[in-house]
Structures are given as structure tokens and as C-alpha cells.
Amino acid sequence: MARLTPSIKILIIFLLTFSPLFGVSQNSLSTHYKIFNTKTQKLASLDDIVRDMNKAGVLFFGEEHNDSTGHQLEYILLKKMTERYPDKTALSMEMFETDCQTVLNEYLAGLIRDKSFETDARVWPNYDDYRQLIEFAKENKLPVIAANAPSRYANMVNRLGLSSLQQLGVTGKSYLPPLPIDTATGLYLEKFDQIMGGHSAMPGMQMYQAQNLWDATMGWSIAKFIKTHRDYKIIQINGGFHSEEKLGAAAQLLHYDPKIRIINIAVYSDDNFINPDWSKFNKMGDYIILTDPKLPKTF
């Protein structure tokens, strides 16, 4: 018998978990998650979020990267956004880097094959978690923004600091926001310091500066798209820390475009997903989605 590759194993887990739900819809899936409006602390729905986007331009979806329920909700939400705002919906993703935008565009246009796309776009190891988003965008001709900074530059900042970006040539700088990049202080630094175990655990401030490079590039990538697509609704997919409390990439977007209104969703796998502990979640997003931790993770 042939050995199963990791991606095939992930697909099998996903199908075993969700295949009964595809034909039945969100109602069956909803037994494994709850959405709450944090302002009212009452239950909400994906349709409520989509309607709320009438008064906003960008929706941040802060995921846990291995949460199978969260990934399925991203897909459902993108479909609902497209239905409500036809020809005016775009997808933006942390999972693709700015220097891969041309490759991404070529794939969406049907010009290159899957294998070439996945190699040249340097897709994440868990790309199967995002494949349905890309295929939906391709089928429905949705723009997809490769939003994140090239990893080689984040690595450079982690070693040499933000000032090292000034040494890049014109092409390298074109993949990044205008230099110098603003480094957030205050609450965001405190949160980052906490998860890293304190200042003593960080080599100087370079690691935090690399985090700010990711955030600034995602914010700038979205703001740049908005300049030529002002009436679009954009759903931005990123790890939760990048947009919790509208900090990180969300704050950087407002730095580049103060007029844009954003809504943020924070998603957590939590044992008390039916009855949340509001002392943990009340500030994290306009909406929180709590998912059933008993379901299999994708990795």
C-alpha cells in the first residue's frame, strides 16, 4: 500500500470531520462553534457579520492556523460576502508574500498549473487549509492580495534590525511599505513581550521589529489595494495575534488609511465555546468565534 503524504492525511481528517456537513450547511457545523457580538455579549451569525460590513471596508479574520472549524468558516464567510457584495469582494491573506503576487495572479487567471503555482508562490505547508479559498476566488474571479512581507526580509530584520531594510535595492523595497516602518509601542509591545516570556527572552528588539514588518506590510498591501478599489469589501485572513484588539496589522492599516473602517473577528478553540469567559474575550474583537477543541486539528 502506498504511504500517505501529510497533505493527504490532513485531507482525510478534514473530510471525516466535515463531509457530512457540506450538503447540510452551516446549521450542522454550528454545533461545533458559537459566534458572539462582543458589544452585546449575545449570539450572532455569519450573516450578521456580513450585514455589518455594509458600514465597513475591511474584515479581519484572526484565525488559529490549525483550527479546522475556523478554516471552514472562512470559506463560508467568503462565499456569503461574495453573494452580498458581488463583483466587490476581495480576499487578502497573510499566507502569501508580496513578491508572489504575480504568480498568484497568473494562477487565478488560469495561466499556470497548480504545481507551478504551489512551488513558485511558496505556499504554506498546510496549504490544504486554504486551497478552497483560492479555488473559490479563481472560480469567481475575486482579487486575492498577497499581503505578507517576504520571509527573507523578516529574517533579515530578525538578525539585523529594521534599519537594514534601507540597504535593499529598488525592487526589494517595492515589496515593502514605505521606509522607515513604524514600530508599534504600548499595548501591542506589552502583549508581544508577554507571549515571548519577557524582554530577556528576546534578542534585542529585532524579533519584535520583524513582527512589525509583517503587520505593516499586510496593512500597507490592503491600503494599496483600496486606493484603486475604494468600494470593495476585503476579508483579510491572518493569525489571530496580528489583529486582536485591532492592533498589529489592523492598526497598521489605519496608519496608512485612517478613513477606512474595519471589523475584526477573533477565533479561539475553547472548551467553554457555548458559555464564554468574557474576562478573556471581551476586548479581542468586534466578534469572537469560539470553536469546539474536541474536533481534530489540521496539523
Sequence and secondary structure as in RCSB ss.txt:
>XXXX:A:sequence
MARLTPSIKILIIFLLTFSPLFGVSQNSLSTHYKIFNTKTQKLASLDDIVRDMNKAGVLFFGEEHNDSTGHQLEY
ILLKKMTERYPDKTALSMEMFETDCQTVLNEYLAGLIRDKSFETDARVWPNYDDYRQLIEFAKENKLPVIAANAP
SRYANMVNRLGLSSLQQLGVTGKSYLPPLPIDTATGLYLEKFDQIMGGHSAMPGMQMYQAQNLWDATMGWSIAKF
IKTHRDYKIIQINGGFHSEEKLGAAAQLLHYDPKIRIINIAVYSDDNFINPDWSKFNKMGDYIILTDPKLPKTF
>XXXX:A:secstr
     HHHHHHHHHHHHHHHHHTT HHHHGGGEEEEETTTTEEE HHHHHHHGGG SEEEEEE TT HHHHHHHH
HHHHHHHHHSTT EEEEEEEEEGGGHHHHHHHHTT S HHHHHHHTT  TTGGGTHHHHHHHHHTT  EEEEE  
HHHHHHHHHH GGGGGGS HHHHHTS SSS     THHHHHHHHHTTSGGGSSTTHHHHHHHHHHHHHHHHHHHH
HHH TT EEEEEEEGGGTGGG THHHHHHHH TT  EEEEEEEE TTSSS  HHHHTTT SEEEEE TTS    
